[in-house]
Amino acid sequence: MGVGAENDTSTLKIPFTSHCEAAYSDKRGIIALKSSLDQSTPSSVGEVGAPRATWGRRLEFILASVGYAVGLGNVWRFPYLCYRSGGGAFLIPYLTMLFLCGIPLLFLEFTIGQYTRLGPVHALEKVCPLLKGVGMATVVISFVLSTYYNVIMSWALYYFFNSFEAPLPWQSCNNTWNAIGNCSSGFPGNVTHLYSASQQFFDHRLLEITSGIEESGGLRWELLGLLLMAWTIVYFCIFKGVKSTGKVVYFTAVFPYFILFALLINNVQLPGAKDGILYFVTPVWSKLLEVKVWVNAAAQVFNSLGIGFGSMISMSSYNKFNNNILRDTLIVSLTNSATSVLAGFVIFSAIGYMAHIHNLPVDNIATDGPGLVFVIYPEVFSTMPVSQLWAPLFFFMLLCLGLDSQFAMVEVAVTFIMDGFGGKALHFLKRQEWVVLVVCLIGFLLGIPHITKGGIYVFQLMDHYTAVVSLMFLAFFEVLAFCWIFGIQNISIMIKRMLGRPPNVYFRLCWLVFSPLLVLTILIASIVQYTPARYGKYKYPVWAEVMGWAISLFSIVWIPLGAIQEIYNNKGSFIERVKTAMVTTIDFDVKDHLLEKQEENNPESEALFTSLA
């Protein structure tokens, strides 16, 4: 993979047709036309005429997008939500939100990124100057998320390396880190003073957890080394941009499916697996009357597809201009949902097995978040045949799932720097590889507070206020900017230019009515049903809650700041300034036509242009 020849703006590529014949006859007209294209085509390094890399193959973009969408949330969040929200009945609100919000908005983000060939910051600035701050907010939230998301990768690495021991270190209570008086070799059920050996391994061996966020307890040096290793892996996977990422995703996006299917085949043969699966899929229709179930379904769709994080806009900005993003949208969204359901069967077949051997109900074992994959599943492996095979494979799968998502989040920050400050950045750092290194180094340093002995409390606090609170605000303003201010007509023009046909009634109706209203409803419901962050039974002190809101506001504040700056820079009365700020700066008549022709890559017209110019 490399820089696509069709994206090299140093040479105009327009087919020699009768429609353009008059233009070719005038050398000065040709040069002027070429100059217009150079100035309107986005650059990956912020310099006029500089080429923008493209994915080597369309499959690379699809795999990268699937890898980003299919992450840890599919394994530990969706199954838990499904059984807590009505089992099989949860699929009704989930699929409703997927088809009315998820698919249309993913298609919209792909459209904006591919058409403008810019990251979220500069794309939003062109699409809707008034809400250009939304683009900056997506960069901030993605980068903040990446700083602690990689901490999970360090946990996965820790479990991966420890899974080669025989017996597995979380299998018994006879270790130095176990509190013998309240350690149970299996699940303690309703005996509240006992904790499983796997829970104690997670708390006392991996985290060396303190009593609260007030007590940092010093660094976990082993995790520091593993965090550095995780960031090193991320760097070498993305340091060449889409050139390197496009090759890595062939493995990291595909390998987890082999493990999921292998685990499913193994798990369904275990005693009690059927009970766990039935618990997972049995519909509880009364749950559909609860607003929280619908809010959870929408939140899962947004978080899983990455809507509002800017990553999909960034990745699609490296597509060729006429790439079939409608096909890609359907592949990515449906694959993501199918993977969530597949992961549910894998997880709950294992939970049913554990419930069987410990003679406990399934709901005494199932849990949410890190506890599902770092406590429950390790315990499953300790009793499973050939545990030394399944344990390392499972944690290596988690590593692949997390890395794909991490690639995309870090790429948002890199794309923003290269689009807006590429010339200045390369003046000091010389090569893009050094820019990526600086971004990864900053991410590593910001992740250090999460690997102190009290770091899990910092982790939970940031995850709650970044991935839950901030995301809903960003999603609403992004939909407002694209669907109602930029407008369906302009979106239709973009899609027709790229795909040769406008979007159908389904997408236009979703963008105009269903998606904005549903997102607004979710935002209001999230505010009404807001609950403070917690870690288990631990309640955060007031100062920590204030810090959490400050983290949340740090991403949201860019939206009003961007609007204020844009209004201030315009001329006229306040109303006139606002109206001006709501007008797109994209030149459809010039840019679109030239980019269309550029993609056709006609060698005959290129040679003719070169000879004339």
N, C-alpha and C positions, 0 to 999 in steps of 0.2 A: 504494500500500500504506500502511496505517496501523494504528492500534490496532483490532483486531477488536471489533466491537460485542458479540460474544458473549463476549468476555473482560473486559468492563468489570464489575468486581465491585461497583461502586457501585449496581447495580440487579440484583435477583434475577430470574431468568427461568425460571419453572417452569410447565409447561403446566397449564391448568385442567382437572383430571380428577377423577373421583369419589374416586380414591385420596388426593388432596390436599385434598379439599373441606373436611374438618374443620379442617385447618391454616389455610386461608384465612379461616375464620370468626372466628378469634381474632387481633386485630391484634398483641397482644403476642407471640403465638406466631410470627407472621410476622417480626416484628422480631428475635426471638431466632434464627430460622432464618437470616435475612440476616446476622446477626452471626457465626454459625458459618461461613458461607461466606466472609465477608470475612477471617476469621482463618485459614482453612485453605487459601485459594487463594494460591499463591505470587505474589509481586510482583516486577516487574522493577526496582524501585527500593528494595526493602527496607522499604517502608512499608505498613501495613495498608490494604487497600482500593485500593491504587494499581493501575492497569491494566498488563497485560503485553502488549507488542506481539506481533503474530502476522504470519506471512508473508502477503503480500497474496493470493497464489494458491498452490495446492498445487504447481504446477509450479516455483515459485521455490525451494521447499525441496528438491525433487528435483534441480534444476540446481545449487544450492549444494552439496548433498551429493555429487553426481557430480563437480563441479568440485574439491572437496576431495580426494576419493578418487583421481581421475585427476590425477596430478601428474608431476613430473620422474622419479619412480621408475619409472613406466610406460615412460618413454622410455629411460632409461639403466641401470636396474637389472634389470628383468625380462628383456629380450633377452639380456643377458650371463649371467644365471643360467640361462636356458633352454639356451643352447648349451654352457655349462660343466657342466651337470648332466644331460646325456643328451639334449639336443635335444627332439624330440617326446615322448620318454619322461618328461621333466620335467613334462609336463601331468598325468600320473597323480597324483604326490604333490601337485601344486599344486591340482588340482580336488578331491582328497580333503580337503585342509586347508580349501579354500574351503567345501565343503558340510558338513563336520563341525565347523568352528570359525568361519570367516569369516561366513557367512550367519547362523547362529544367534546369534553374539555381536553382530553388527551389529543384528539385530532386537531383541536384549535392550537394547542401548544406546538405540536409538530408543524402546523401550517406557519405560524409566526416565525419559528426558528428557521425552517427551511427557506422561507421566502426572503426574510431579511438577511439571512446568513450572519446573524449576530447573536451574542449571548443575551440573557434576559434584560440586563441593564440598558444596553443600547437599542435593543429591539423595542422595549417599552417606551424609550425616549422618542423613537420614530413613530410608533403606532399611536401613542396617546401621551403627549408631552406633560399634560396635567398630572398624570399618575405615573410619571417616570420613576418615582421613588419606589414603586412596587418592585421594579426590576432590581434595584439596589437591596431592597428588603429580602428578596429571594436569595441573593448572593450571601447576605449576612446569615440568614437562617440555615442555608445549606452548609456553610463553612463551620458555623457553630455546632451544627449537628455532627459534622465529620470529626470534630475534635474529640467527642466522646463516643461516637460510633466505633471508632477504631479501638477504643478500650475493650469493647466486646470481642474484637479480634484477638486482643492479647489474652483474654480469658479463654477463648477457643484454642489458642496455641498452647496455653498452659495445660488444659485438659488433654489436648492432642498428645503432647509429650508424656504426660503421666499415664495415658491409656495403654502404654506399652508394658507397664509393670504387671507382674503376676504375683499375687492377686491384685486386682484393681485397688488403688489406695483409698477409695471411698466405699469399699465393700464391707469394712468391719469397724468396730469401735476400739480396736487395739492399737491405735496410733497415738503419737505424742500430742497431737492437736485435739484429740477427742476429750470431751468432758464426760468421763465415764458414768457419773451419776445420772445424767439425763440423756444418754445416747442409746438409740435403738438401732439394731441391725436391719430392721425393716421399717415400714411406715407405721408411726405410732397411733394413727387414727385419731380418736377423740381424747387421748391422753395428752393433755396440753403441756405437761412438764417435760415430755420427751421429744427429742429431735432425732431424725434419721441420721445415719452415718454420712450419707451423701450431703445432707443439709449442713452438717458440721464441717465437712470437707470444704464446701463452698464458703461458709462463714469464717471458719477458723484457720483453714489452710490457705485457700486462695486469697481471700480478702483480708484476713486477720482483723475482722471488723471491730470497730470501737462502739461505744454506747450511743454515739450521735454525731451530728455534723459539727458540734462544738469541739469535739476531740479529734483532731486530724491523725494523731498517732504516728506520724512520720511516714516515709516512703516505703512501699513494697518494692524492694530492689529487683526481685525477680520479674515482677510485672513491668517495671521500668525498662528492663532489657527486652522483654517481649513486645512492649509497646513500640520501642525503637525498631524492632524487627518487623512489626506490622507496617509501620510507616515506610520502612525500606522496601518492603514488597510492593506497597502502593506506588512508591516513586518509580521503581523500575518497570512497573506495568503501564505507567502513563507518561513517562518523561519525554517520549517522542510524540505526545499528543495522540491523535487517532491512529497514527502509524503503529504505535505499540499496543494501545488499548484494543484496536481491532483484531489483533492477533491473539491476545490473551483471552478474550471472551469466548473464543472457540472452545476453550477448555473450561473456564470458570463458569460459563453459563449453561453448559451441557452436562458436565460431570455430576452436579447435584441430582439430576433426574435418574441417573443410574443408581445412585445410592437410595433415593426415595423408593424406587420400584423394588430394589433388592430388599430394603427394610420391610416394605409392605408384604412382599411374598413371604418373608420370614415371619413377620408378626402375626399374620392371619392364621398361621398354623399353631400358634400358642394357645394354651387353654385360657378361656376367659376373654379372648380377643373379640368374639362375637358380641359379648355384653358391652364392651367398651364402644364398639362401632354403633350398636343400636342406641346407646346413650347419646352418641354424637349426632345421629341423624333423626331420631324420633321427634316429630313435630309437636311443639306445645303452642297451639294456635292462639291461646289467650295472650301470649307475649306480644303478638302483633298490635295489640291495643296500647302498648307502652311506648311513649315518645322516645325514651332512652334507647330502645332497640333500633329505631330508625336512625337516630343520631349516631349510634355505634356503627351501623352499616355504612353510613356516609363517610364517617371518619376513617373506617377501614379502607374504603375505596380510594379516598384522597391520599392517605398515607402510603398505601401499597403502590399506587400508580405514580406517586411522586408529584401530583398536581400541586402547584404553588411553590415548589422548591426550586424551580428554574433549571433543573437538570435535563428535562426532556427538551426544553428550548435550546439549551446549549448543545446537546448531542445532535439534534436535528439540524442545527446550523452548519454542520459539516457534511450534510447531504448534497447531492447534485440537485439542481434546480427543479428538474422534472421527475424526481423520485416519487413513487406511488405511496404517499404517506397514508392514504386511506387504508390500503392493504396492510401497511405496517401497524396502524392503529388497532385494527381488528386482531391481528396476530398477537401483539403485545398484551392487550387488555384481556383477551380470552385465555391466552396461555397463563397469565398471572392468576386469573380466577380459578382455572382448572388446577393449577399448582396448589392453591390454597386448600381446595377440596381434597386433593391427593394427600397433602400434609396432614389434614384432619384425620383421614383414615389411618395414616401411619402412626400418628401420635395416640389416637384413642384406642387403636388395637393394642398398643403397648400398655396404656393405662388400664385397659380391661384385664390384661394379663396380670399386672401388679395387684389390682383389686382382687383377682382370683386367688393368688398365692398368699395374700395377707388377709383374706376373708374380710374385706372392707368394701363399702359402697364406692362406686366410681367417683362421686363428687367429693369424697374425702381425700382423693389423690390429685385430681386435676387442679391445675393452678395456672396463673398468668405470668407472662414476662420471662425474665431470666431464670426464674425458678423451674420453669417447664423444661428447659433444655440443659440447665446446669445442675439441677437437683433431681428431678423426676427421671429423666432419661438415663443419666448415669446409674441411678439405682436399678433401672430396668436392665441395663447391660450387665450389672453385677450378678444377676440371676439368669441371664440368657445363655444358651449354649454358644460356644465359640465367642465369648465376650471380647477376647483380645483381637478379634477380627472386626466386630461391629463397632466397638468404641472408637478406635482411631478413624475409621471410615466416616462415622457420623460427625465427629468434630472437624474433620477435614472438609466435609460437606458444608458445615456451618461457616468455615473459613471462606470457602468459595462464594457462598451466598452473600456474606457480608462484604467481601472485597469488591464484588460487582457494584453494589450500592455505593461503596466508598469511592470507587473510581469516579462515578458520575458526580458525586457531591464535590469532590476536590476539583473536578474539571470545570465546574461552574465558576469557581474563583479564578482558575487559570484563564478561562475564556474571557472573563471580565477584564483581567489585567491586560491580556494581549489585544483585545478589541479596543480598549480605551487608552492604554498607556504602553502599548507594545513598542513603539519607537523609543520612548524614554527608557523603558525597562531593558531593552536590548542594548541600548547605548552603554548602560552600566554593567549589565550581566552578560552581554555578548550573545548568548544562546538561550533558546527557550528552555532547554534542559535545566539551566540555572534558575530560571524563574520558577519552574515546577519544584525544584529543590528548596527554594526559599519558602514557598507555600507549604510544603510538607514539613519543613522544620518548624514553622510557626504553629502548624497544627499539632505537632508532637509536643511542643512546649506548653500549649494551652490544654493538652490532655493530661499533664502531670498531676493536677489536683485530683483527678479521678482515680489515681492509683496510689493514693495515700491509704492508710488503714481505715480512714473515715471516708474514703472516696466514693463508696457506693451511695452515700447520702447526697453527695454533690451530683453524682450521675443521675439519680432519680429526680432530683430537683430540676436540673437542666432539661431532662427529657420531658418532664411534665409541662414546663413553661415554654419550651421551644417547639416540640412536636405536637402539642395539643392546643395550647392557648394561641400562640402566634400564627400557626398555620391557618386557622379558620379565618382570621382577619386578612391574611395575604390572599387566600383563595377568593374571598369575597371581592376585594378590590381588583384582583386580576380579572375576574369575570366581568366586573363593572367596566373596566377599561376596554376589554376586548369586545364584549357583546353589545353593550349599550352606548358607549361613547365612540369607539372606533367604528362600530356598526357592522351589521350582517352584510350589507352591500359590499363594503370594502373587503371583508373576509371572503365573500363569494368571488370577487375579482381575483384575489390572490390564488384561490383554489383553481379557478378556471384557467388562469395563466399557467399554473404548474401541471395540472392534471388534464386539461383540455375540456373539462366540463364543470359546471357549478355544483355545489353541494345540494343534496336532495332535501325534500321537505322535512324529513326527520331531523336532520342536523340543524336546519334553519330554525325549526320550532324549538328545539332544545336550547339553542344559543339565545334565542329571543325571550323565551318564557320559562321553561322548566328549570334549566341549569341555574340562572340567576336567582329565581325564587327559592329553589331548594337550598342553595348555598346560603342565602340570607336567613332562611328558616333554621338551618343548622347552626349558624353563627349565633342567632338569638337564643336557641335552645341551649347551646354550649355555655352562654353567659348566665342564663337562668339556672342551669343545673351545675354551675361551677362548684367544684370541691377542692380544697387545698391539697397540695401534694403530700403524700405519705409514703413511707417505706415500711411495709408490714404494719405493725402496730405503732411504729414510731411517728410522732407528730413533730413537725418542724417548728422551731421557735419563730417568733414574729420577725426577727431580723433576717432569717433565712427566707421567709416568704417574701419580704420586701426585696431581697436580692433576686429571687425568682422573677418577680414582676419587672425588676429592672432589666434582667436578661431578656424577658419577653418584649419590653418596650424598646430595647436596643435595636431590634429588627423592625418593629412596627413604625418607629418614629421617622424612618426615612420616607414614608408615604406623605405625611403632611409637610415635611421639610422640602421634598421635591416639588410639591404643589406650590408652596409659598415662593420658592425660588423662581419657578416658571412664571407665575403670575407677576412677580416683581420685575422680571426682565422684559415683559411685554409692555406695550404702550397703549394709552387710552384710558378710559374709565375702568372701574373695577370689573364691570360686567363685560366690557370689550376684552379686557385682558384674560378673563376666564374663558370666554368663547374662543379666543385665539389659541389658548393653551389646550383646548379640546380638539383642535384641528390636526390631523396627521401630517407629518412632514414627508411621507413617502410619495415620490413622484411616479404614479402608476404609468402615465403615458410614455415616459422616457425609459425609466429603469426596467420596468417589466418587459417591454418589447425587446430591449437589447439583451437582457439576461436570457429571455426565451431563445433568441437567435444564437446567443453565445453557446447555449447547451447543445444546439444542433451540430456544432463542431464540423462544419463543412470544410474540408481541406482545400477545395478549389477556391472558395471565397477567401480563406486565410491567405493563400498564396497571392491572390489578386490584391488583397489589402496590403500585404507586406511590400509588394512591388510598387504600389502607388504611394504608400506612406514613406 
